[in-house]
Amino acid sequence: MSSRFEEIARRKQILIDRCARDREELAASCRRIHLPLGLGAVLTVLGKTLKSYPILVAGISSLLVGGYGGKLTKSAGTLLRLGQAVLPLWTWWTRGRKRK
């Protein structure tokens, strides 16, 4: 009888270990697809917003055509370069905090 309980306990532990490995694998897969899905969601919302408000599109295009396009592009380029500089630091910071 004792060996039967030991066998049940051993099988239970094997199942617990298998579930832990499956959870880790699933979490890693979710992390890999999280960023592209987030970017896709942002672009979808932006597209729907622009489609819903054509007057907003007309206002933005008039700003671009009116000469402010160069200034906005320059500012956007500066923000993009700043983001490229900050992203590795941000990634390092968030990974370090998750490990604790």
Summary of the structure (lengths in Angstrom):
residues: 100
radius of gyration: 25.5
end to end distance: 43.6
largest distance: 87.2
contacts: 189
relative contact order: 0.04
helix: 97%
strand: 0%
